[in-house]
Each structure stands twice: as C-alpha cells, then as structure tokens.
Amino acid sequence: MPSTLPVRKVSECHDFSPETILHHFYTTTAMTCGSPASQAVHGSAVVTAAVQTPFLMNALLGLAAAHLRYLMPPELVASKSRLKVAECYYWAQAFDGFRAELSGSDKSCSLIATKRSNVTRENMDQLLSTLMLVSMHQFSYRDYQHTDGDPAGLSFVWRDDRTEREDALKWLGIEAGFKGLIGAMAPWLNESFWLPIMRRVDVEDEVDLDGWLSGAVLPINPLDSVEVRLAEVCGITSSSSGGSNDYSTNVETLIWCRSFRPIGPEHFNQMIAFVGRTTPAFRELLLQRETPALLILVHWLHLMHGIGQWWIVERCSAEIRAIVAFLCKRHVSGRDRSKVIDLLREPAATVGLTIRV
C-alpha cells in the first residue's frame, strides 16, 4: 500500500517505479488537486478506484510523474528526462484505456462523452476521475524551465497562425467533456463519490451586471474602480443591453469571482465556474485577440494564480506575462489606451512585472 512507503525528498529520489510515483501522488500530488474537499477525494476514493482501474491508474501516474518532474531541480537533467518519458507513456496508456472504456466515442474526440458512450454505475466515477486528472494535466505548463527563452513566448497570443492559436488555447477547455459525462451519469449521480464536489455554483443567481451599473441592484460588494473600468472597456454600461454583449457573461462571472478575494484553494470551484460559463462567442474573441477579451482573461488568471497550486501557477504566470506584454506593445484601436494599461497593472503585479509607460 502507498502509505507503507518511506517519504523521501524529491532531490534524493532516483527510483521512478510505478510504486514510487503512486506514493508521490498519495502523499503529495493529491494535496494539490483543487479544493480541500477535492484533495481529500483524490487522496482516498480516487486512489482506491485506480487500484482496480488501469486507465485511471495510468492517468494518476501521469499527473504524479509531471508533478515530480516539476519539483526536480533543473540540474537533474537525466532524472527529469526519465520522468518525461514515464509521463508520456502513462498518458498514452490512460487515453487509450479511457477511449476503450467509453467504447462508443470517436478516437479523434477530446475525451467528450456522448449519448453513445458506455457510462454505467460501475465505471462512472473512474471515468470522471480520469477526466479531472486529464484537465489538470492539460491546464499545467508542461515545459518547465523552458530552455529557449521565456515560456510566455509559447502563449496563444503570440501565435500568428489561427490554427496554432487554437491549439495553444486548448488549456482553457479544462471543463471540456464534463457536462456530457455528468449528463450520462445522471441516473446514478447521487451514488457518485464526487457528488459533494459537483454541487452547482449558480452564478446567474448572484450576478446582475446591468442592475449593478444602473444602481437598480446592489452587488455583493460595491463595484471597485477596476470592475467599473473593465465594464466600460467592454462596452457594458447602465444603458446597454448585457444580453447582446459578447463580453457580459464573462465580465459578470469575473466580478462574482473577485468577490471571494483573497483567493485560496478553497475557492477553486468558484474560480472554475468562469470556464464553465465561457461562451463560444467569447472564446472566438480570445482567438481574435480582442483587447477586452484578453483583459477579462488576464484578470481571471490573476485570481486563479492565488490558488497557488503547481499545475495552476505556472500556466497563469506565463499567460499573464504574455498578455501584459502583448497589450502593452500593440496599438489599441478605438479604446482608451490609458484605461487598458491601468487594467493591466493588477495582474502584472501578480507576476512581479511593473508597467512603465
């Protein structure tokens, strides 16, 4: 059992057997998986289920190997290379097993469950747990200590080719597939060990940006200057129709997320609600690198950074640096440049950047 293995410092670890990597997940990686409640499930029910489920075990080992590699000092090149090979192997096995278990899904899909998928009472928790681990791995910045310069240069905002931008923005699909899979689990959802974690956060009942701006509705907290300026830059005013604005849903959700500051791991579920409410129209605006969309995203990344977990921090730091640099250098057509720069100061400070104009 994992708990019988001795705890060793990462720098002293040269044994990358499955047992050692499993032990690392059980003792360390599980404690970095979202909210405290989610961490507890990962460290208990998920590990127990993985012992009987090869594709879930491979996903668990793949994430733990990535975490070990992240923790390795840069000078341990050989060890990091071995972990990279192990990481790739485990994920390849996990994807093949996951798709085989679904049995009706197209191998080219992004692990999205459909009506044809083979989701049962017996495999639902294993499938959902695997999808959660996949999402964490996808969100993480896997090229730690990138040798060709600042990893921010790998961001989607610096890709001129549309297809490359789409590929570089896949990490924002952290919730891709969850709705379909949970829908397929519906007949037995109350039996899932994930049920307490999946309790719905109803943002729509909490946010009415039009009402806030017009003074007709009092927000949870009074809007601060950042939130007012962000609404203005997005063209949302007390006289505008929020429903017709492609930015309004994500601005509303962002302001709701900001009400939880200071952000910590206990706010993970609220922060992820932003991704769940990201519309296709807003994602398209991100791919077009529209200034308001990038400002909304960079402020959400700033909040996510506060969760402080390894698979979140590296991604958020790199994307914040990239977006700040991109918007500082580009010509902001039709918008007040001073407002844009002011809106970048708070996220920039998160990663130690000072904006001088």
VEXDOKOL-129009 format. One record per residue (C-alpha): residue in three letters; x, y, z; chain; residue number from 1. Coordinates in nm, 3 decimals, decimal comma. Example, Ala and Ser with C-alpha at 12.3 -4.5 7.8 and 13.67 -1.06 7.14 Angstrom:
 rest       X       Y       Z kette  nr
  ALA   1,230  -0,450   0,780     A   1
  SER   1,367  -0,106   0,714     A   2
//
This chain:
 rest       X       Y       Z kette  nr
  MET   0,000   0,000   0,000     A   1
  PRO   0,122   0,356  -0,070     A   2
  SER   0,116   0,456   0,298     A   3
  THR   0,383   0,196   0,385     A   4
  LEU   0,644   0,353   0,155     A   5
  PRO   0,904   0,585   0,315     A   6
  VAL   0,882   0,957   0,237     A   7
  ARG   1,193   1,091   0,064     A   8
  LYS   1,300   1,428  -0,065     A   9
  VAL   1,247   1,473  -0,438     A  10
  SER   1,616   1,555  -0,486     A  11
  GLU   1,705   1,218  -0,331     A  12
  CYS   1,460   1,019  -0,542     A  13
  HIS   1,603   0,829  -0,838     A  14
  ASP   1,355   0,540  -0,827     A  15
  PHE   1,072   0,615  -1,067     A  16
  SER   0,893   0,284  -1,041     A  17
  PRO   0,510   0,290  -1,058     A  18
  GLU   0,502   0,223  -0,683     A  19
  THR   0,716   0,529  -0,609     A  20
  ILE   0,516   0,753  -0,840     A  21
  LEU   0,189   0,626  -0,689     A  22
  HIS   0,326   0,701  -0,344     A  23
  HIS   0,408   1,055  -0,456     A  24
  PHE   0,051   1,104  -0,574     A  25
  TYR  -0,091   0,966  -0,250     A  26
  THR   0,130   1,175  -0,021     A  27
  THR   0,184   1,492  -0,226     A  28
  THR   0,012   1,541  -0,563     A  29
  ALA  -0,336   1,465  -0,427     A  30
  MET  -0,292   1,760  -0,190     A  31
  THR  -0,263   1,992  -0,492     A  32
  CYS  -0,583   1,884  -0,670     A  33
  GLY  -0,829   2,170  -0,636     A  34
  SER  -1,029   2,250  -0,324     A  35
  PRO  -0,961   2,082   0,013     A  36
  ALA  -1,268   1,862  -0,037     A  37
  SER  -1,144   1,756  -0,381     A  38
  GLN  -0,798   1,688  -0,240     A  39
  ALA  -0,949   1,450   0,014     A  40
  VAL  -1,136   1,257  -0,257     A  41
  HIS  -0,826   1,234  -0,475     A  42
  GLY  -0,619   1,102  -0,185     A  43
  SER  -0,872   0,837  -0,086     A  44
  ALA  -1,152   0,729  -0,321     A  45
  VAL  -0,960   0,803  -0,643     A  46
  VAL  -0,653   0,608  -0,532     A  47
  THR  -0,872   0,318  -0,420     A  48
  ALA  -1,062   0,314  -0,752     A  49
  ALA  -0,737   0,337  -0,951     A  50
  VAL  -0,606   0,013  -0,798     A  51
  GLN  -0,885  -0,171  -0,985     A  52
  THR  -0,892   0,050  -1,297     A  53
  PRO  -0,586   0,055  -1,528     A  54
  PHE  -0,680   0,365  -1,730     A  55
  LEU  -0,741   0,568  -1,412     A  56
  MET  -0,419   0,440  -1,258     A  57
  ASN  -0,227   0,546  -1,569     A  58
  ALA  -0,381   0,895  -1,556     A  59
  LEU  -0,297   0,921  -1,187     A  60
  LEU   0,063   0,812  -1,253     A  61
  GLY   0,087   1,052  -1,549     A  62
  LEU  -0,009   1,352  -1,336     A  63
  ALA   0,214   1,244  -1,049     A  64
  ALA   0,510   1,199  -1,286     A  65
  ALA   0,451   1,551  -1,421     A  66
  HIS   0,444   1,683  -1,065     A  67
  LEU   0,766   1,504  -0,975     A  68
  ARG   0,932   1,646  -1,285     A  69
  TYR   0,813   1,993  -1,189     A  70
  LEU   0,967   1,956  -0,843     A  71
  MET   1,301   1,824  -0,970     A  72
  PRO   1,591   2,072  -0,958     A  73
  PRO   1,694   2,187  -1,310     A  74
  GLU   2,038   2,029  -1,280     A  75
  LEU   1,893   1,676  -1,257     A  76
  VAL   1,858   1,658  -1,633     A  77
  ALA   1,871   1,279  -1,663     A  78
  SER   1,605   1,229  -1,394     A  79
  LYS   1,376   1,488  -1,549     A  80
  SER   1,415   1,321  -1,888     A  81
  ARG   1,324   0,981  -1,743     A  82
  LEU   1,017   1,130  -1,579     A  83
  LYS   0,916   1,295  -1,906     A  84
  VAL   0,928   0,957  -2,080     A  85
  ALA   0,726   0,797  -1,799     A  86
  GLU   0,475   1,082  -1,808     A  87
  CYS   0,418   1,044  -2,182     A  88
  TYR   0,387   0,666  -2,153     A  89
  TYR   0,131   0,679  -1,874     A  90
  TRP  -0,082   0,937  -2,052     A  91
  ALA  -0,079   0,742  -2,378     A  92
  GLN  -0,199   0,437  -2,188     A  93
  ALA  -0,460   0,640  -2,000     A  94
  PHE  -0,606   0,791  -2,318     A  95
  ASP  -0,625   0,453  -2,493     A  96
  GLY  -0,793   0,292  -2,192     A  97
  PHE  -1,034   0,580  -2,141     A  98
  ARG  -1,148   0,572  -2,504     A  99
  ALA  -1,182   0,194  -2,496     A 100
  GLU  -1,397   0,219  -2,183     A 101
  LEU  -1,626   0,471  -2,347     A 102
  SER  -1,636   0,228  -2,642     A 103
  GLY  -1,868   0,444  -2,850     A 104
  SER  -1,661   0,760  -2,876     A 105
  ASP  -1,457   0,864  -3,176     A 106
  LYS  -1,085   0,832  -3,113     A 107
  SER  -1,037   1,179  -3,257     A 108
  CYS  -1,263   1,338  -2,994     A 109
  SER  -1,134   1,536  -2,699     A 110
  LEU  -1,249   1,281  -2,443     A 111
  ILE  -1,606   1,411  -2,459     A 112
  ALA  -1,878   1,171  -2,351     A 113
  THR  -2,173   1,136  -2,586     A 114
  LYS  -2,504   0,951  -2,582     A 115
  ARG  -2,323   0,656  -2,739     A 116
  SER  -2,073   0,636  -2,458     A 117
  ASN  -2,062   0,336  -2,230     A 118
  VAL  -2,114   0,514  -1,898     A 119
  THR  -2,250   0,289  -1,625     A 120
  ARG  -2,299   0,292  -1,249     A 121
  GLU  -1,985   0,077  -1,223     A 122
  ASN  -1,746   0,295  -1,426     A 123
  MET  -1,884   0,649  -1,386     A 124
  ASP  -1,654   0,757  -1,102     A 125
  GLN  -1,348   0,612  -1,274     A 126
  LEU  -1,430   0,797  -1,597     A 127
  LEU  -1,500   1,125  -1,418     A 128
  SER  -1,184   1,097  -1,206     A 129
  THR  -0,977   1,036  -1,520     A 130
  LEU  -1,130   1,337  -1,692     A 131
  MET  -1,045   1,554  -1,391     A 132
  LEU  -0,682   1,439  -1,398     A 133
  VAL  -0,667   1,497  -1,776     A 134
  SER  -0,798   1,852  -1,727     A 135
  MET  -0,534   1,931  -1,463     A 136
  HIS  -0,258   1,797  -1,684     A 137
  GLN  -0,390   1,992  -1,984     A 138
  PHE  -0,401   2,314  -1,784     A 139
  SER  -0,048   2,270  -1,648     A 140
  TYR   0,251   2,421  -1,827     A 141
  ARG   0,444   2,107  -1,906     A 142
  ASP   0,764   2,263  -2,045     A 143
  TYR   0,902   2,362  -1,708     A 144
  GLN   1,227   2,560  -1,723     A 145
  HIS   1,178   2,608  -2,096     A 146
  THR   1,527   2,636  -2,243     A 147
  ASP   1,451   2,854  -2,545     A 148
  GLY   1,355   3,166  -2,351     A 149
  ASP   1,060   3,295  -2,154     A 150
  PRO   0,777   3,034  -2,162     A 151
  ALA   0,537   3,327  -2,201     A 152
  GLY   0,651   3,326  -2,565     A 153
  LEU   0,462   2,998  -2,610     A 154
  SER   0,128   3,165  -2,532     A 155
  PHE  -0,155   3,170  -2,785     A 156
  VAL  -0,139   3,550  -2,802     A 157
  TRP   0,197   3,536  -2,983     A 158
  ARG   0,083   3,286  -3,248     A 159
  ASP   0,011   3,449  -3,583     A 160
  ASP  -0,140   3,134  -3,732     A 161
  ARG  -0,504   3,080  -3,634     A 162
  THR  -0,471   2,702  -3,610     A 163
  GLU  -0,168   2,735  -3,384     A 164
  ARG  -0,359   2,979  -3,163     A 165
  GLU  -0,645   2,733  -3,127     A 166
  ASP  -0,404   2,456  -3,031     A 167
  ALA  -0,222   2,681  -2,782     A 168
  LEU  -0,553   2,776  -2,615     A 169
  LYS  -0,671   2,420  -2,552     A 170
  TRP  -0,581   2,454  -2,185     A 171
  LEU  -0,886   2,680  -2,145     A 172
  GLY  -1,103   2,376  -2,217     A 173
  ILE  -1,039   2,244  -1,866     A 174
  GLU  -1,409   2,156  -1,831     A 175
  ALA  -1,446   2,007  -2,179     A 176
  GLY  -1,643   1,685  -2,165     A 177
  PHE  -1,767   1,726  -1,807     A 178
  LYS  -2,123   1,826  -1,899     A 179
  GLY  -2,165   1,532  -2,135     A 180
  LEU  -2,018   1,283  -1,892     A 181
  ILE  -2,214   1,410  -1,593     A 182
  GLY  -2,529   1,404  -1,807     A 183
  ALA  -2,464   1,039  -1,888     A 184
  MET  -2,413   0,972  -1,516     A 185
  ALA  -2,750   1,129  -1,427     A 186
  PRO  -2,935   0,804  -1,336     A 187
  TRP  -2,675   0,722  -1,068     A 188
  LEU  -2,528   1,063  -0,988     A 189
  ASN  -2,644   1,051  -0,627     A 190
  GLU  -2,423   0,742  -0,579     A 191
  SER  -2,103   0,910  -0,707     A 192
  PHE  -1,823   0,976  -0,461     A 193
  TRP  -1,783   1,307  -0,647     A 194
  LEU  -2,136   1,428  -0,568     A 195
  PRO  -2,034   1,661  -0,281     A 196
  ILE  -1,777   1,828  -0,509     A 197
  MET  -2,016   1,869  -0,800     A 198
  ARG  -2,272   2,080  -0,617     A 199
  ARG  -2,364   2,350  -0,864     A 200
  VAL  -2,249   2,707  -0,813     A 201
  ASP  -2,531   2,913  -0,961     A 202
  VAL  -2,355   3,226  -1,076     A 203
  GLU  -2,663   3,352  -1,258     A 204
  ASP  -2,844   3,397  -0,927     A 205
  GLU  -2,554   3,602  -0,793     A 206
  VAL  -2,474   3,838  -1,080     A 207
  ASP  -2,674   4,115  -1,249     A 208
  LEU  -2,419   4,349  -1,401     A 209
  ASP  -2,673   4,570  -1,577     A 210
  GLY  -2,856   4,616  -1,248     A 211
  TRP  -2,531   4,694  -1,066     A 212
  LEU  -2,424   4,957  -1,317     A 213
  SER  -2,765   5,125  -1,321     A 214
  GLY  -2,792   5,125  -0,944     A 215
  ALA  -3,112   4,920  -0,955     A 216
  VAL  -2,946   4,623  -0,783     A 217
  LEU  -2,689   4,628  -0,506     A 218
  PRO  -2,395   4,392  -0,577     A 219
  ILE  -2,246   4,158  -0,317     A 220
  ASN  -1,977   4,422  -0,273     A 221
  PRO  -1,973   4,770  -0,431     A 222
  LEU  -1,802   4,764  -0,771     A 223
  ASP  -1,445   4,887  -0,743     A 224
  SER  -1,263   5,104  -0,997     A 225
  VAL  -1,111   4,805  -1,177     A 226
  GLU  -1,451   4,645  -1,229     A 227
  VAL  -1,612   4,968  -1,347     A 228
  ARG  -1,329   5,036  -1,594     A 229
  LEU  -1,339   4,679  -1,721     A 230
  ALA  -1,712   4,707  -1,791     A 231
  GLU  -1,651   5,035  -1,975     A 232
  VAL  -1,373   4,892  -2,192     A 233
  CYS  -1,606   4,602  -2,278     A 234
  GLY  -1,880   4,844  -2,382     A 235
  ILE  -2,108   4,747  -2,094     A 236
  THR  -2,288   5,045  -1,943     A 237
  SER  -2,604   5,108  -1,742     A 238
  SER  -2,786   5,179  -2,069     A 239
  SER  -2,652   4,882  -2,265     A 240
  SER  -2,826   4,551  -2,305     A 241
  GLY  -2,599   4,299  -2,134     A 242
  GLY  -2,754   4,007  -2,314     A 243
  SER  -2,640   4,140  -2,651     A 244
  ASN  -2,280   4,192  -2,542     A 245
  ASP  -2,045   3,901  -2,605     A 246
  TYR  -1,835   4,005  -2,304     A 247
  SER  -2,108   4,045  -2,043     A 248
  THR  -2,134   3,685  -1,919     A 249
  ASN  -1,762   3,653  -1,852     A 250
  VAL  -1,737   4,003  -1,703     A 251
  GLU  -2,023   3,922  -1,466     A 252
  THR  -1,863   3,592  -1,367     A 253
  LEU  -1,525   3,759  -1,319     A 254
  ILE  -1,674   4,024  -1,089     A 255
  TRP  -1,850   3,749  -0,894     A 256
  CYS  -1,519   3,562  -0,864     A 257
  ARG  -1,348   3,880  -0,742     A 258
  SER  -1,595   3,896  -0,452     A 259
  PHE  -1,416   3,597  -0,293     A 260
  ARG  -1,078   3,770  -0,260     A 261
  PRO  -0,832   3,687  -0,114     A 262
  ILE  -0,835   3,371  -0,325     A 263
  GLY  -0,712   3,036  -0,192     A 264
  PRO  -0,758   2,665  -0,270     A 265
  GLU  -1,098   2,671  -0,100     A 266
  HIS  -1,224   2,895  -0,384     A 267
  PHE  -1,123   2,660  -0,664     A 268
  ASN  -1,479   2,558  -0,755     A 269
  GLN  -1,590   2,920  -0,779     A 270
  MET  -1,294   3,017  -0,997     A 271
  ILE  -1,356   2,728  -1,237     A 272
  ALA  -1,714   2,850  -1,285     A 273
  PHE  -1,560   3,114  -1,513     A 274
  VAL  -1,452   2,845  -1,760     A 275
  GLY  -1,789   2,671  -1,745     A 276
  ARG  -1,959   2,997  -1,846     A 277
  THR  -1,718   3,081  -2,128     A 278
  THR  -1,931   3,109  -2,441     A 279
  PRO  -1,820   3,013  -2,794     A 280
  ALA  -1,852   3,383  -2,884     A 281
  PHE  -1,611   3,484  -2,607     A 282
  ARG  -1,365   3,212  -2,700     A 283
  GLU  -1,372   3,339  -3,057     A 284
  LEU  -1,293   3,690  -2,932     A 285
  LEU  -0,995   3,546  -2,746     A 286
  LEU  -0,874   3,373  -3,063     A 287
  GLN  -0,909   3,707  -3,246     A 288
  ARG  -0,702   3,859  -2,963     A 289
  GLU  -0,957   4,132  -2,899     A 290
  THR  -0,837   4,366  -2,623     A 291
  PRO  -1,144   4,340  -2,392     A 292
  ALA  -1,142   3,959  -2,410     A 293
  LEU  -0,772   3,948  -2,321     A 294
  LEU  -0,828   4,187  -2,030     A 295
  ILE  -1,106   3,968  -1,891     A 296
  LEU  -0,891   3,656  -1,926     A 297
  VAL  -0,583   3,810  -1,766     A 298
  HIS  -0,785   3,921  -1,463     A 299
  TRP  -0,927   3,571  -1,421     A 300
  LEU  -0,575   3,425  -1,448     A 301
  HIS  -0,469   3,673  -1,180     A 302
  LEU  -0,737   3,530  -0,949     A 303
  MET  -0,656   3,168  -1,037     A 304
  HIS  -0,291   3,235  -0,957     A 305
  GLY  -0,396   3,291  -0,597     A 306
  ILE  -0,494   2,924  -0,559     A 307
  GLY  -0,120   2,858  -0,556     A 308
  GLN  -0,113   2,500  -0,685     A 309
  TRP   0,172   2,388  -0,912     A 310
  TRP  -0,040   2,294  -1,214     A 311
  ILE  -0,219   2,630  -1,198     A 312
  VAL   0,057   2,877  -1,106     A 313
  GLU   0,294   2,805  -1,395     A 314
  ARG   0,020   2,837  -1,657     A 315
  CYS  -0,123   3,153  -1,504     A 316
  SER   0,218   3,317  -1,466     A 317
  ALA   0,321   3,250  -1,826     A 318
  GLU  -0,011   3,361  -1,977     A 319
  ILE  -0,029   3,675  -1,761     A 320
  ARG   0,321   3,778  -1,870     A 321
  ALA   0,234   3,710  -2,233     A 322
  ILE  -0,095   3,902  -2,233     A 323
  VAL   0,051   4,200  -2,045     A 324
  ALA   0,343   4,223  -2,289     A 325
  PHE   0,114   4,180  -2,591     A 326
  LEU  -0,133   4,450  -2,487     A 327
  CYS   0,142   4,691  -2,385     A 328
  LYS   0,305   4,662  -2,727     A 329
  ARG   0,003   4,656  -2,956     A 330
  HIS  -0,194   4,952  -3,088     A 331
  VAL  -0,527   4,953  -2,901     A 332
  SER  -0,761   5,063  -3,177     A 333
  GLY  -1,071   5,259  -3,073     A 334
  ARG  -1,006   5,224  -2,700     A 335
  ASP  -0,859   5,445  -2,429     A 336
  ARG  -0,502   5,316  -2,404     A 337
  SER  -0,458   5,461  -2,055     A 338
  LYS  -0,755   5,256  -1,931     A 339
  VAL  -0,612   4,941  -2,086     A 340
  ILE  -0,273   4,999  -1,924     A 341
  ASP  -0,432   5,071  -1,587     A 342
  LEU  -0,629   4,747  -1,610     A 343
  LEU  -0,306   4,554  -1,668     A 344
  ARG  -0,132   4,678  -1,353     A 345
  GLU  -0,301   4,446  -1,104     A 346
  PRO  -0,238   4,121  -1,300     A 347
  ALA   0,116   4,237  -1,386     A 348
  ALA   0,199   4,286  -1,019     A 349
  THR   0,097   3,924  -0,953     A 350
  VAL   0,395   3,801  -1,156     A 351
  GLY   0,636   4,075  -1,047     A 352
  LEU   0,600   4,299  -1,352     A 353
  THR   0,598   4,677  -1,331     A 354
  ILE   0,439   4,862  -1,622     A 355
  ARG   0,615   5,182  -1,723     A 356
  VAL   0,465   5,396  -1,997     A 357
//
